[in-house]
């Protein structure tokens, strides 16, 4: 051990000697710990004496503490080993100092978005098993969210942005300026396809953002890898094309044609002609449920399960021709816009709409819901553009009158709102992800060579695809897309094998259509109604409540304090206390009811006859 | 104008050569993973279905005995070795990896009533209907040597059970009384009795090694302390207890297999109420053995099935049966807690997996991670009706199935009668007695 004996060494050799005398059993880790100290002393660069002195006493101290903890009868297991605090920086075997001592910093703010448990709900009062289990789950969840937040450090990409130099309006910046300013790879993402012949085009990006499908009114259908500009297929269906949509992967393509719904593969071969879906005007695909929602001229909303090829439900909206449809990507609810200015929310599990929102005076022309499912943008024939809050209240947050009124709306992944008005596209931006776009001033504008007919932001790319009379335009919109994709969900760079693997996994975890509801987390809540019902049935069957509190029996006490009088007294005391509690509670309830009854209507809105349509 | 566009270098996202694995960048942002709860639910449902698909617990049947298997013993040091005694006096030693009998000896005339190994694994003891206790070497006789016991003790009465001390050279037998023996002597160190009935089983506590539990045919369970000459206390139940087994992790907990189809887990400090009543068998429970983890135990029953109960649940989590398995007389949980052995009337010893859908053999780390994930999901969603229904479903032989139905009807009738009686008598005169207290007659100290 003492390879480097020190002349005149004082404390440390003594300690070593002592340790040898005690002859405590040496563990393998202690060997590791002590041996390199000597080696470090001999091999390491010559250090100043002062440093050695401060270094030496530290180690015996450490070992001493270890010994103590091992000897003591109750080994105190540290409850949170991660939070062990070392006031002095620990040294590694080589003697180097840890530049970041202590536990890793916890990004509490960033962890908030990973939280899944609502902490505002109070736990059970009693110290029961259920409570301790809930507490453990909460602690686990907090730890998990912190770790997820810390892993954000590893994200490789930063979102794009566009800033005008002091006072410059970003809306004045033209596409050509942006193309000139950015790198070649990004500049190549701006292109125009001049397809005047088969005019106005609808378009759809695949979920990975890699592929683009376009369908012209006069029958032109094409699919291409728009990044490499490689054409996958191009056909003319010899019939009017109303809408076009990729199914779960880029290999399948649904086209709403004049009469029926057709499904093509990426070679342009017709796979299915679905005659039960006829005169379709709009298509939406719910990727996690493998449902293709179609809205028809006849007023039916039909859900087609594309994994098995069956129609799940056909709902009659009873509102005439359905022209405006969008999906809420957060909860897979379908929003339909009607000519009377209402927007109705549908799920395949219900025959009636889940909600109806009166949005406009006049018909609804376009709708879009953002990726967090919080905001809905609508535009109507009254030239208004409104943003609604979808979290329960369905109230308009902001509105704006547009000179022309928007015919098409689209939200980007980071919450930018694009509106197509005639041959102009306006884009508004908000404060960041998860905040509504402010309609005061547009972020970007662009004028096209024809009237806008289709609008979609490309996922994971700062690109807005616009289909119009003259073909397709791919616009650059810095800051539109989510920069970091998840490789297991939507990977733009996935190989064929990865796609196949993903497809199998996705099909295995296809969510049943019955689970579509307004709150997708509702499934994780406790089913209180059934619980109470079962409890009631049980009490009825048994003839008594097995969980009822047993009546209080005073415990017999020693030394003559257990006389009948005192027992009765004690019993009376407990009974009175219980009675008082009951009275207190009922009083509280009464007060609550009074307050609820008094609650005035939300101020600021005039009551109108149309209120009856708001649910 | 300051502008930055999102521009990814594809080299950072695709693998360099075909020999590399694919790159999978992750982003755990919840907005990129919508429908978290429904998708997890579907995954949990699939995992539960797969668990039932892969539930193939039966591993092997060891045949060779010429009469019903009456007792089993584990080797304390070797996982692969098992000893069994049959009703014709034959004792066999088995190798589980080869699934073969490695040694056979005619130990007794008549039944082999009990068998137990010494804690060091060098020898084992058998008792039989011929009123003898024999000690045998674990290793077979060398070439030319004859198969002979190391030691034979002739007793006065028939012995019905034997168990060895976990640390010392002491063993206990039971019959008319509980005898504690020193291995070196031919007469017991002490004999203890409480009442006059025959005692069917005696077991040493594996932790507090001087404690013993026994059960007698006069319906009681008696606890003894080896250090004192008299028994500690006893509890009298409704019906006879066949065997007791101590929890190997909690010194004061033991489980009794009763004739009234139930098992009772007792805390020996409070014998007046059992900690749990385990109901599911439809005939007398003949044997019980704890898992080494102390969290579960397995019980063998006259209804031709074995069941696995969690210690803190009153219903079994698993039932094993085959067409050919008859009344199961003895059962053991192996020391690695992965397998279960049972010996039955029709001369076979069967080897089962303790976890029916477990995959045997080496798992890759990805397999292991997937299993852990699925396990967690199953646990998280286990109360959902669809999942609960699938997880609970077991195929049962017609005899057991119809008996369960019958007993349910009987129990319901009894309950209804009691409710009616309570309804029509003076309030408080027909008290509500809980299921736990119902079967305990008395506790005597």
Interface residues (C-beta under 8 A of the other chain):
Chain A: X113 X114 X116 X148 X151 X152 X155 X156 X157 X158 X159 X160 X161 X162 X163 X164 X165 X168 X170 X173 X177 X178 X181 X182 X183 X185 X186 X189 X288 X329 X330 X332 X371 X372 X433 X460 X461 X462 X476 X478 X481 X482 X483 X484 X485 X486 X487 X488 X489 X490 X491 X492 X493 X494 X495 X497 X498 X508 X509 X510 X511 X512 X515 X520 X521 X523 X524 X542 X543 X544
Chain B: X1 X2 X3 X4 X5 X6 X7 X8 X10 X12 X13 X14 X22 X23 X24 X25 X26 X27 X28 X29 X30 X31 X32 X33 X34 X35 X36 X37 X38 X39 X41 X42 X43 X46 X415 X419 X422 X423 X432
